[in-house]
Amino acid sequence: MTESAPEPKAASGDSRARDRAVIARIAAAERWARTPDRAAATEPARRGLRARFEREADPDGILDAAERARRADALMTAHMLRLARASAKTRRSATERGRPR
């Protein structure tokens, strides 16, 4: 059995915010329990994200498909690196405040 994720902490200590976070986690767990194929369930979101980067890489639609894909891959990598950097910064700040996440 895997460990559950730590309960999200409300920035203001608001118990209503914590309660809403727990309710959301319950709903997500129930949803995934009823989903036989997670990859299929999330495919539309992945396609949409990919399309976003392709539009950003080639807003005028003038590049050939291979070049558009290469540039979209680079933009997606940059996006994921930004997310990782922000996550690390948040964890570092929480640790420095004495609240490991």
Secondary structure by P-SEA (a helix, b strand, c coil): ccccccccccccccaaaaaaaaaaaaaaaaaaaacccccccaaaaaaaaaaaaaaaacccccccaaaaaaaaaaaaaaaaaaaaaaaaaaaaaaaaacccc
